[in-house]
Amino acid sequence: MKLSRPSINRLIWVEQWPPWQTLLVGVVLFIFAMTDLQLMRAVERTIYQCDRPNQDQPATCSRTKKAYLGLITLHYERFQGVSQAQAKREVKAGEDYRYELHSVTVTTQEGDATFVEPPMMRAGRRGDPEEMAAIASQLNTFLRSQQSQWNLQTWESGIWVTALMALYLTVFIIGAIIITARQMGPVTYSLERQSAIAQPSKTFLFTRQDRWGQREVAFGWQDILEFKVTRSVVGGKHRRVVYTPLIKLRHQQQSLFLNSGGKQLQAEGMLREVKSFLRQPSLGQPSSMPTAATATPISADLQSLERELYQGRQGRYYTTGTPAIPTSETPKVLKIATELRRLGGQYLGDLQCSKFAGMTAYVYSVPQIRGYALIYQYDWPAAIDYYSRLSDGSSLTTTSRFVAFIGWGRLKPHFRSHVGFDTQQLYHRHQQHLKTFACQRLLQAQPLVPSLTAFAQEMDRHLSDRSGILLSI
């Protein structure tokens, strides 16, 4: 997807599905259609019918089981010489089950046979005894009367639930077809800088147009809360990671999605170009960016341009260079920051890694543990890590987030997870773990340089030690 600038005040890009994605959607819809047919197969009904040519001859009865809403016959059975019917009760018992079976048997030329089978099991009893008795009474009345035909129709158990599931899948397939048709055509996005005289507070216009309609959102620089790249996992058995660039606005937490998702580098590149366009003032108009006197508190990502701090083996590390955590952060992040300052933590700055797009970590130096403390928030609630480097080259991380492994690789990055601990409890628990390593393994915490660049280098080394296992930052 390429971005083009037809003018200094307009940015346009077009998104369209490739042919292989169209084919994939068609295969998925075919699978859903086959599933719907199988559900129709489960909606079975049984038709009982008795015929008698004349009063002197015994009746001939048949039982037919049909499926697919009665379109296909699954089973057919015939009973000749039927002279009497009666409701029957049996007790079925085994090693781990016991239930009552109520059915209707008929007397034929060849002997007694089960004619009407109960359709469902309720509370350890299969079939309703009153219903079976009523069916036997109707059949006996027919056998003693002058009528020539008798019919009965029953449905299998769970018909309404199955019918609702079939209806749900049908609606889902129709919705998937509509959504697919909407995405098949090209989707055109544009960002346009409007005249500041007409709308002083709404200087930008975001437009998304597809074959079904057009959406327009007008916003100003002061409405932007943050630029972000979200990470999500899509697909079933063959899952893949999708990165979506977006602009988050203050108004009702509304977000402007710049595309439907793609690769990480593409999403980051698009977000940077969009940010550059928004920051650039138009020709002949004053800059729409707020000055120091009129600016409202917004995220650190907008207050200053990102600069590359360090480039390592695992990715690039960026910082905005702000002296404090932005006041627009969540209350939990601000609370953790206050508690860290009470514990003697020194704020070093914010850090972003290209390997974890869209996530910002706020780094503190904690002299008491000779290491660092991290506050971060991504697809989970705000969490905190305490990090120390041990004398054998391995590391120890005590985190408030769940981690499902202890160590990995030649130099193990040891993790200790304590979900639900607050900042102070986790701090004391990290100190206890350091004492345990010192007593049992004679490993001491090594002093780390209290700077953001040193932390970025340490994290890059930590990621390399872990051989690709997901880090908790």
C-alpha positions as CSV (number, residue, x, y, z in Angstrom):
1,M,0.0,0.0,0.0
2,K,1.5,3.3,-1.2
3,L,0.7,6.8,0.1
4,S,0.5,9.6,-2.4
5,R,0.3,13.3,-2.0
6,P,-1.7,15.0,-4.8
7,S,-1.3,18.3,-3.0
8,I,0.5,19.7,0.0
9,N,-2.7,19.5,2.0
10,R,-3.9,16.0,1.1
11,L,-2.6,12.5,1.7
12,I,-4.3,9.5,-0.1
13,W,-3.8,5.7,0.1
14,V,-5.8,2.8,-1.3
15,E,-6.3,-0.7,0.1
16,Q,-7.6,-3.7,-1.8
17,W,-7.7,-7.4,-1.1
18,P,-5.3,-9.6,-3.1
19,P,-6.8,-12.5,-5.1
20,W,-5.6,-15.2,-2.6
21,Q,-7.5,-13.6,0.2
22,T,-10.7,-13.6,-1.9
23,L,-10.2,-17.3,-2.6
24,L,-9.6,-17.9,1.1
25,V,-12.8,-16.2,2.1
26,G,-14.7,-18.3,-0.5
27,V,-13.2,-21.5,1.1
28,V,-14.3,-20.4,4.6
29,L,-17.8,-19.6,3.4
30,F,-18.0,-23.1,1.7
31,I,-17.0,-24.7,5.0
32,F,-19.7,-22.8,6.8
33,A,-22.3,-23.9,4.2
34,M,-21.3,-27.5,4.7
35,T,-21.6,-27.1,8.5
36,D,-25.1,-25.7,8.0
37,L,-26.0,-28.8,6.0
38,Q,-24.8,-31.0,8.8
39,L,-27.0,-29.1,11.2
40,M,-30.0,-29.7,8.9
41,R,-29.1,-33.3,9.0
42,A,-29.5,-33.3,12.7
43,V,-33.0,-31.9,12.4
44,E,-34.7,-35.3,11.9
45,R,-38.3,-36.3,12.0
46,T,-40.1,-39.7,12.1
47,I,-43.4,-40.4,10.3
48,Y,-45.5,-43.3,11.5
49,Q,-48.3,-44.5,9.1
50,C,-50.8,-47.4,9.2
51,D,-53.0,-48.5,6.2
52,R,-55.8,-51.1,6.0
53,P,-57.4,-52.0,2.6
54,N,-60.6,-53.3,4.3
55,Q,-62.0,-54.1,7.7
56,D,-61.4,-57.9,7.5
57,Q,-57.6,-57.7,7.0
58,P,-55.0,-56.6,9.5
59,A,-53.3,-53.2,9.1
60,T,-49.8,-52.7,7.6
61,C,-47.8,-50.0,9.4
62,S,-44.5,-48.2,8.4
63,R,-41.9,-46.0,10.1
64,T,-39.9,-43.5,8.0
65,K,-37.1,-41.4,9.3
66,K,-36.3,-38.3,7.3
67,A,-33.6,-35.5,7.6
68,Y,-32.5,-32.3,5.9
69,L,-35.9,-30.8,6.8
70,G,-37.7,-33.8,5.3
71,L,-36.0,-33.8,2.0
72,I,-34.0,-37.0,2.3
73,T,-35.2,-40.4,3.7
74,L,-32.6,-42.0,6.1
75,H,-34.5,-45.2,7.2
76,Y,-37.7,-47.0,6.3
77,E,-39.2,-50.1,8.1
78,R,-42.5,-51.9,7.5
79,F,-44.7,-53.9,10.0
80,Q,-47.2,-56.3,8.5
81,G,-50.3,-57.8,10.1
82,V,-50.6,-55.3,13.0
83,S,-53.6,-56.3,15.2
84,Q,-52.9,-54.5,18.6
85,A,-50.8,-51.8,20.2
86,Q,-49.8,-51.2,23.8
87,A,-47.6,-48.8,25.8
88,K,-44.6,-50.6,27.2
89,R,-42.2,-49.7,30.1
90,E,-38.7,-51.1,30.4
91,V,-35.8,-50.5,32.8
92,K,-32.4,-50.2,31.1
93,A,-29.5,-50.6,33.5
94,G,-25.8,-50.9,33.1
95,E,-22.6,-50.3,35.1
96,D,-22.9,-46.5,35.1
97,Y,-26.4,-45.8,33.9
98,R,-30.1,-46.6,34.7
99,Y,-33.2,-45.2,33.0
100,E,-36.8,-46.0,32.2
101,L,-37.7,-46.6,28.5
102,H,-41.3,-45.9,27.5
103,S,-42.4,-46.9,24.0
104,V,-45.2,-48.4,22.0
105,T,-45.1,-52.0,20.8
106,V,-47.4,-53.6,18.2
107,T,-48.5,-57.2,17.7
108,T,-47.7,-58.4,14.2
109,Q,-47.8,-61.7,12.3
110,E,-44.2,-62.3,13.3
111,G,-44.5,-61.3,16.9
112,D,-44.2,-58.1,19.1
113,A,-42.1,-55.3,17.8
114,T,-41.2,-51.8,18.9
115,F,-43.1,-49.4,16.7
116,V,-42.9,-45.9,18.3
117,E,-39.5,-45.0,19.8
118,P,-39.2,-42.0,22.2
119,P,-37.3,-39.1,20.8
120,M,-35.5,-37.7,23.9
121,M,-34.2,-38.4,27.4
122,R,-35.4,-36.4,30.3
123,A,-34.3,-36.8,34.0
124,G,-33.3,-40.5,33.5
125,R,-36.5,-41.3,31.6
126,R,-36.6,-41.8,27.9
127,G,-40.1,-41.0,26.5
128,D,-43.2,-39.7,28.2
129,P,-45.4,-42.5,29.6
130,E,-48.6,-40.5,29.2
131,E,-47.7,-39.6,25.6
132,M,-46.9,-43.2,24.8
133,A,-50.2,-44.4,26.3
134,A,-52.1,-41.8,24.2
135,I,-50.4,-43.0,21.0
136,A,-51.2,-46.6,21.8
137,S,-54.8,-45.6,22.5
138,Q,-55.1,-43.8,19.2
139,L,-53.6,-46.7,17.3
140,N,-56.0,-49.2,18.9
141,T,-58.9,-47.0,18.2
142,F,-57.9,-47.0,14.5
143,L,-57.5,-50.8,14.5
144,R,-61.1,-51.2,15.8
145,S,-62.6,-48.5,13.6
146,Q,-63.6,-48.4,10.0
147,Q,-60.8,-45.9,9.1
148,S,-58.4,-46.8,6.4
149,Q,-55.3,-44.7,7.4
150,W,-53.6,-43.4,10.5
151,N,-50.6,-40.9,10.7
152,L,-48.3,-39.7,13.4
153,Q,-45.3,-37.4,13.1
154,T,-42.6,-36.8,15.7
155,W,-39.4,-34.7,15.8
156,E,-36.0,-35.7,17.3
157,S,-34.8,-34.1,20.5
158,G,-33.4,-30.6,20.5
159,I,-35.2,-29.5,17.4
160,W,-35.6,-25.9,18.5
161,V,-32.0,-25.6,19.7
162,T,-30.7,-27.1,16.5
163,A,-33.0,-25.0,14.4
164,L,-31.8,-21.9,16.1
165,M,-28.2,-22.9,15.5
166,A,-28.9,-23.5,11.9
167,L,-30.6,-20.0,11.7
168,Y,-27.6,-18.5,13.5
169,L,-25.2,-20.0,11.0
170,T,-27.3,-18.9,8.1
171,V,-27.4,-15.3,9.4
172,F,-23.6,-15.5,10.0
173,I,-23.0,-16.7,6.5
174,I,-25.1,-13.9,5.0
175,G,-23.3,-11.4,7.2
176,A,-19.9,-12.8,6.1
177,I,-20.9,-12.5,2.5
178,I,-21.9,-8.9,3.0
179,I,-18.7,-8.0,4.9
180,T,-16.7,-9.8,2.3
181,A,-18.4,-8.0,-0.6
182,R,-17.7,-4.8,1.3
183,Q,-14.0,-5.6,1.6
184,M,-13.6,-7.0,-1.9
185,G,-13.7,-3.6,-3.5
186,P,-11.0,-1.0,-3.1
187,V,-11.1,1.1,0.1
188,T,-9.8,4.7,-0.2
189,Y,-8.4,6.6,2.7
190,S,-7.5,10.2,2.7
191,L,-6.3,12.9,5.2
192,E,-7.0,16.5,4.2
193,R,-5.9,19.7,6.0
194,Q,-8.9,22.0,6.1
195,S,-9.1,25.8,6.2
196,A,-8.5,27.0,9.8
197,I,-10.8,30.0,9.2
198,A,-13.9,27.8,8.7
199,Q,-13.3,25.5,11.6
200,P,-10.4,26.7,13.9
201,S,-10.6,23.6,16.1
202,K,-11.1,21.0,13.3
203,T,-8.2,21.4,11.0
204,F,-8.0,17.8,9.7
205,L,-10.5,15.7,7.8
206,F,-10.2,11.9,7.7
207,T,-12.2,10.1,5.0
208,R,-12.7,6.3,4.4
209,Q,-14.6,5.4,1.3
210,D,-15.6,2.0,0.0
211,R,-18.3,0.6,-2.3
212,W,-20.9,0.8,0.5
213,G,-20.5,4.4,1.6
214,Q,-18.2,7.1,3.0
215,R,-17.2,8.0,6.6
216,E,-15.8,11.4,7.5
217,V,-14.3,12.5,10.8
218,A,-13.1,16.0,11.4
219,F,-10.6,16.6,14.2
220,G,-7.9,18.9,15.4
221,W,-4.5,18.5,16.8
222,Q,-5.8,18.9,20.4
223,D,-8.3,16.0,19.8
224,I,-5.5,13.5,19.2
225,L,-4.7,11.3,22.3
226,E,-2.0,9.1,20.8
227,F,-0.6,7.4,17.7
228,K,-0.6,3.6,18.1
229,V,0.1,0.4,16.3
230,T,-2.1,-2.4,17.6
231,R,-1.0,-6.1,17.5
232,S,-3.6,-8.8,17.1
233,V,-3.6,-12.6,16.3
234,V,-6.1,-13.7,13.7
235,G,-6.9,-17.1,12.2
236,G,-7.6,-20.5,13.6
237,K,-5.2,-23.4,13.2
238,H,-2.8,-21.3,11.0
239,R,-2.6,-18.1,13.1
240,R,-0.9,-14.9,12.0
241,V,0.0,-11.6,13.7
242,V,-1.6,-8.5,12.2
243,Y,-0.4,-4.9,13.0
244,T,-2.9,-2.1,12.5
245,P,-1.9,1.6,12.7
246,L,-4.5,4.0,14.2
247,I,-5.0,7.5,15.6
248,K,-6.8,7.5,19.0
249,L,-9.0,10.5,19.6
250,R,-10.2,12.0,22.9
251,H,-13.8,12.1,21.8
252,Q,-15.5,9.0,23.3
253,Q,-12.2,7.1,22.9
254,Q,-12.8,7.0,19.1
255,S,-10.0,5.6,16.9
256,L,-9.3,6.2,13.2
257,F,-8.0,2.9,11.7
258,L,-5.6,3.7,8.9
259,N,-6.0,0.3,7.2
260,S,-7.3,-3.2,8.0
261,G,-4.0,-4.6,9.2
262,G,-0.7,-5.9,7.8
263,K,2.9,-6.4,8.5
264,Q,4.7,-4.6,11.4
265,L,7.2,-2.6,9.3
266,Q,4.4,-1.4,6.9
267,A,2.2,-0.3,9.8
268,E,5.0,1.6,11.5
269,G,6.1,3.2,8.2
270,M,2.5,4.3,7.5
271,L,2.1,5.7,11.0
272,R,5.3,7.7,10.7
273,E,4.3,9.2,7.4
274,V,0.8,10.2,8.6
275,K,2.4,11.8,11.7
276,S,4.8,13.7,9.5
277,F,1.9,14.9,7.4
278,L,-0.1,16.1,10.4
279,R,2.8,17.9,11.9
280,Q,3.6,19.7,8.7
281,P,1.9,23.1,8.4
282,S,0.1,24.0,5.2
283,L,1.3,26.7,2.8
284,G,-0.3,30.0,3.4
285,Q,-1.8,29.0,6.7
286,P,-0.6,29.1,10.3
287,S,0.5,25.9,11.9
288,S,-2.3,23.8,13.5
289,M,0.1,22.4,16.1
290,P,-0.5,23.9,19.6
291,T,2.1,26.2,21.0
292,A,3.6,25.9,24.5
293,A,1.1,28.5,25.8
294,T,-2.1,27.0,24.4
295,A,-1.3,23.3,24.3
296,T,-3.4,20.9,26.2
297,P,-1.8,17.8,27.8
298,I,-1.5,15.1,25.2
299,S,0.5,11.9,25.0
300,A,4.3,12.1,25.0
301,D,4.4,10.7,21.5
302,L,2.9,14.0,20.2
303,Q,4.7,16.4,22.4
304,S,8.1,15.7,20.7
305,L,9.4,13.8,17.8
306,E,10.6,10.3,18.4
307,R,14.3,9.8,18.2
308,E,16.2,6.6,17.8
309,L,18.1,5.8,20.9
310,Y,19.9,2.5,20.1
311,Q,19.9,-0.1,17.4
312,G,20.6,-3.6,18.5
313,R,20.3,-7.2,17.3
314,Q,16.7,-7.5,18.3
315,G,15.4,-4.2,16.9
316,R,15.5,-0.4,17.1
317,Y,14.8,1.4,20.4
318,Y,13.1,4.9,20.3
319,T,12.3,7.5,23.0
320,T,10.4,10.8,23.0
321,G,12.7,12.3,25.6
322,T,9.9,13.6,27.8
323,P,11.0,14.3,31.4
324,A,8.0,12.6,33.1
325,I,5.1,10.2,32.4
326,P,2.3,12.0,30.5
327,T,-0.7,13.0,32.6
328,S,-2.9,11.5,30.0
329,E,-1.8,7.9,30.9
330,T,-4.2,5.6,32.7
331,P,-4.7,6.1,36.5
332,K,-3.1,2.7,37.2
333,V,0.1,3.7,35.4
334,L,0.3,7.0,37.3
335,K,-0.3,5.2,40.6
336,I,2.5,2.8,40.0
337,A,4.8,5.7,39.0
338,T,4.0,7.5,42.3
339,E,4.7,4.3,44.3
340,L,8.0,3.8,42.5
341,R,9.1,7.3,43.4
342,R,8.4,6.6,47.1
343,L,10.6,3.5,46.9
344,G,13.5,5.6,45.6
345,G,13.1,5.0,41.9
346,Q,14.6,7.5,39.5
347,Y,12.7,8.1,36.2
348,L,14.9,7.5,33.2
349,G,12.4,8.0,30.3
350,D,10.1,6.2,28.0
351,L,11.2,3.5,25.5
352,Q,9.7,1.8,22.5
353,C,11.1,-1.2,20.7
354,S,10.3,-2.0,17.0
355,K,9.9,-5.6,18.0
356,F,6.9,-4.7,20.2
357,A,5.1,-2.2,18.0
358,G,2.7,0.1,19.8
359,M,3.9,-0.6,23.3
360,T,5.7,2.0,25.5
361,A,7.6,1.1,28.6
362,Y,8.4,3.7,31.3
363,V,11.8,2.9,32.8
364,Y,13.0,3.6,36.4
365,S,16.4,3.0,38.0
366,V,16.1,1.4,41.4
367,P,19.4,1.5,43.3
368,Q,18.3,-0.8,46.1
369,I,18.0,-3.8,43.6
370,R,20.9,-2.6,41.4
371,G,18.6,-2.7,38.5
372,Y,15.5,-1.3,36.8
373,A,11.8,-1.1,37.1
374,L,9.4,-1.0,34.1
375,I,5.8,0.1,33.8
376,Y,4.1,-1.0,30.6
377,Q,0.7,-1.6,29.1
378,Y,-0.3,-3.2,25.9
379,D,-3.1,-5.8,25.3
380,W,-3.3,-6.4,29.1
381,P,-3.8,-4.0,32.1
382,A,-0.8,-2.0,33.4
383,A,1.9,-4.2,34.9
384,I,5.3,-3.7,36.5
385,D,8.6,-5.6,36.3
386,Y,11.7,-5.4,38.4
387,Y,14.8,-6.4,36.6
388,S,18.4,-7.3,37.8
389,R,21.4,-8.8,36.1
390,L,23.2,-11.6,38.1
391,S,26.9,-12.2,38.4
392,D,26.9,-15.3,36.1
393,G,25.4,-13.3,33.2
394,S,21.8,-14.5,33.7
395,S,18.9,-12.2,34.7
396,L,16.1,-12.1,37.2
397,T,12.7,-10.5,36.4
398,T,9.9,-10.3,39.0
399,T,6.7,-9.4,37.3
400,S,3.1,-8.8,38.2
401,R,1.9,-10.4,35.0
402,F,1.5,-14.2,34.4
403,V,4.6,-15.8,32.9
404,A,4.3,-19.5,32.0
405,F,8.1,-20.4,32.1
406,I,11.0,-20.1,34.5
407,G,14.1,-19.9,32.2
408,W,15.4,-20.6,28.7
409,G,18.7,-20.9,26.9
410,R,22.3,-21.1,28.0
411,L,22.0,-18.0,30.3
412,K,18.6,-18.4,31.7
413,P,16.5,-15.3,32.1
414,H,14.8,-16.3,35.4
415,F,11.2,-15.1,35.8
416,R,9.2,-15.0,39.0
417,S,5.5,-14.2,38.4
418,H,3.3,-12.8,41.2
419,V,-0.1,-11.9,39.7
420,G,-2.1,-9.4,41.8
421,F,0.8,-8.0,43.8
422,D,1.0,-4.2,44.1
423,T,4.2,-2.2,43.5
424,Q,5.6,-2.4,47.1
425,Q,4.8,-6.1,47.5
426,L,6.5,-7.0,44.3
427,Y,9.5,-4.9,45.2
428,H,10.0,-6.8,48.5
429,R,9.4,-10.1,46.8
430,H,12.1,-9.3,44.2
431,Q,14.6,-8.5,47.0
432,Q,13.7,-11.9,48.6
433,H,14.4,-13.6,45.3
434,L,17.8,-11.9,45.0
435,K,18.7,-13.1,48.5
436,T,17.7,-16.6,47.6
437,F,20.0,-16.6,44.5
438,A,22.8,-15.2,46.7
439,C,22.4,-17.9,49.3
440,Q,21.7,-20.9,47.2
441,R,23.7,-20.2,44.0
442,L,26.2,-17.5,45.2
443,L,24.9,-15.1,42.6
444,Q,24.9,-11.4,43.3
445,A,23.1,-8.6,41.5
446,Q,25.4,-6.6,39.4
447,P,25.1,-2.8,39.4
448,L,23.6,-1.5,36.1
449,V,24.1,2.0,34.7
450,P,21.2,4.3,35.5
451,S,20.6,5.6,32.0
452,L,18.0,4.9,29.3
453,T,20.6,4.0,26.7
454,A,22.2,1.4,29.1
455,F,18.7,0.0,29.7
456,A,18.0,-0.3,25.9
457,Q,21.4,-2.2,25.5
458,E,20.5,-4.4,28.5
459,M,17.1,-5.3,27.1
460,D,18.6,-6.1,23.7
461,R,21.1,-8.4,25.4
462,H,18.2,-9.9,27.4
463,L,16.2,-10.6,24.3
464,S,19.2,-12.3,22.6
465,D,19.7,-14.5,25.7
466,R,16.2,-15.7,25.6
467,S,16.5,-17.0,22.0
468,G,13.2,-15.4,20.9
469,I,10.9,-16.3,23.9
470,L,8.3,-13.5,24.4
471,L,9.6,-10.9,26.8
472,S,7.3,-9.4,29.4
473,I,8.0,-5.8,28.3
